[in-house]
């Protein structure tokens, strides 16, 4: 869930956005506070350290853009410009705003915003995992139909059998088909946090997000791919996380 502050000098505009979020996205965005000017907002940001700020531009006393002068250690938060004026788009980009929503804002706008936020969050998580995990991992070479592909092990999310070959899926969303069998891939990677969870899959345990237990067991990876977990591998898989 993302925490947020709404900043707008118009009460009706604040209430409208607050209600829109509450009605459709209450489980994804929690509005902590609302402010009518920049000074109020800065105090709230320092107190609550939100993930998001919905920021109107044209306000009395100070422009919404003036908030950037006061962010200090809170510059990491994502600023979403909310305005009825298209002409501020270039300034918003230069200031580093995360998104630009034109009033009147609707459900579709917020759905699009959440997709962008989730994509950024996933990307940041993958980068952090890669940085923490990469120091002691080697780079391996794999023969392909077109030559040789060099891949760093930390970048591999999972691999699956493709006949007598193997498809390797990396954190950048790319798929590389190599001429090794899945068995050969497993032997190469088993000493490096890789696990054969199914007859057709080997996954990187560093990218495991969730285990779903229904009629069949499914492993959810951090890129939202679902991979089957065979019955005979269930106990061994779960023991890796104890």
N, C-alpha and C positions, 0 to 999 in steps of 0.2 A: 504493500500500500504506500502511496505517496502522500506526504503531508503538504498542505498548501496554505498560502495567505492570499486573499483577494484585496487588491488595492484599486479603488475607484472613488472619485469624489461624488458620484451620483448614487444615492441610496438604492434607487430602483435597479440600477445596473448591478450593484453588489448582490442584492437579493435575488435577482434573476439568475445570475451565474451560480450562486450558492444553491438555489433550488434545483437548477438543472443538474448540477453535480450530485446532489442528494437524491434526486429522483432516479437517475440512470447509472451513476458511477460511484455509489456510496461505498462499495467494497474495494474500490481502486484508488479513490482520492478522498482524503479526510481534510476538510477545510478547518484549520485551527482557529483562525481569526480573520477579521476583515478590517481594513483601514480606509480612511477617507483622504489621506494625504501622505506624502513621502515621509515626513518626520514620524508620524504614527507607525508607519510601516517599518521603518528602520528599527525602532524599539522592539517591535514584534519579532522581526527577523533575528535580532540579537538574543531575544528571550527564548524563542521556540526553535530556531535553526531549521526552518522548513526545507523540504526538497524542491518545492515549486513556489513561484510567485506569479500570480495573474496580475498584470500591470497595465493600467490605463495610462495614456500619455498626457492628454490635455486636462490638467488639474490646476486649481488656483495655487498661488504662491510658488510652486515648483513644478517643472515638467516631470513626468514619470521617468524620463531618462536620467534625471538627476540622482536617482537612487543608486546608480552605479558608483557615484562618488563616495558613498557611505558603506558599501558592502564589505570592504576589508577582507577579513578571514572567511566571509560567507560568499565569496565570488564563485564557489563551486555550484551554488544552487542554480536551477534552471528557471530563467525568466521567460514567461510567455506574455507577449504583448497583446493586449485586448483593446482595440480601437475601432472607430468607425471611419478612420482616415487611411487611405492607401499610401499616402505620400511619405509616411514614416518608415516604410519597409526597409529602405537602404540604410537609414540610420540604425534601425534595429539590428540589421545584419552586422554593421560595423561595431556596435556595442557588444555583440556576442549573444543576442537574445536567442533562446532555443527555438521558439516558434512565434508565429504572428497570426493572430486570429482576428478576423474582421467582424465587427458587430453588425447585425445581431448574431451572436454565437448560437449554434445549435448542437444537437446531439452528435451529428456527423463530424463536426469540427473536433469535439472532444474525443470521439472514437479514434480519429486520425492522430490526434495528439498522443493518446495513450499508446498507440502502436509505435510511434516514434520514440517515446520514453522507454518502452519495454525493449525496443531494439537497441537503444543506447545502453541500457542496463545490462543486457545480455552481452553486448560487445565488451563493456568494461569488465564484466565478470570473467569473460574468456581471456582477456588480456592479463588480468591479475593472476588467473590460474596458470597461464602460460609462463609468466615471469617467475612465479614461485616454484614452478615445477621443472623449468627448463635447465637449470644450472648443471645438473649431473646427468642429463639425458643426451645420448648420442644422436647424430644425424645418420640416417641409414640410406642406402641406395637401393632402388628397386628397378628392375628391368620392365619396360613397357613395350608396346608394339612399335613405338616411335623412337626409342632410345633408352636413356636412363633418367629416372626421377629421384632427386634427393629430397628427403623429407625429415624434418626434425620430429622426434617421437612425441614431444609435448603437443604438437599441432594436430595429431591424429585423434579424432573423437571415437571412431569405431571403424571396423572393417567387416565386410560381408563376402561370403562366397559368391562367385559368379562363374559357375561351371568349374573348370579347372583353374580359373584365375581368381583374383581377389580385387574387390573394389574398396579403396581406402578413402574415407570421408574425413576431411580436415576442418578446422575451426573457421576457415574462411568460406565454407560452403562448397568447396570444390571436391570433385570425385576423381580419383586417379585409378585406372585399371592397370594392375601389375600382373606379371606372368608367374608370380609365386602362387601356390595353393594357399588356402586359409590355414592349413596345418603348418606349412612352412612359415607363414606370417606369425602364427601363434608361438612357434619355437623361437623366433627372432625377438619377440616382444614380451614374453611371459615373465621375464625377470624385471620388467619395468612398469609395474602397475597395470598391466593389461590382463584381461580375464576372458576365457572362452566360456561364454554364458549359454551358448546354444550351438548346435552342430553347424549353423551357417553364420555365426556372429562371434567376433572378438571385440571387446570394448575397452576403452580407457577408463579405469575406475575414477580418475580425477574429474571426469565430466558427468558422473552419475548424479542425478538430481532427486529421483524419487523411485520407489518400487510400488507398483499398483497390484493389489492382490484381488483378482476377480476369478472368473472361471479359468483364466490363464494368468500367469504372472508376467507383467510387463515392466521393463526398466525404462524410465523416462530420463533421457539425457538433457543436458543443459541447453541444447539447441532445440528441445521439444520433440526430438525423434524418439519413438517408442520401439524398444527392442525386446523380443521374447526371451524369457528365462526358462530353460528346460527344467523339468521336474528334478532330475538327478543333480542339477547344479544349484538348487535353491539354498540348501544349507551352507554350502561352501561360499556362495556369493554373500549371504548375509553375515557369515563369520568374518568376512574381510572388513566389516565396518564396526566390529565390536572392540 
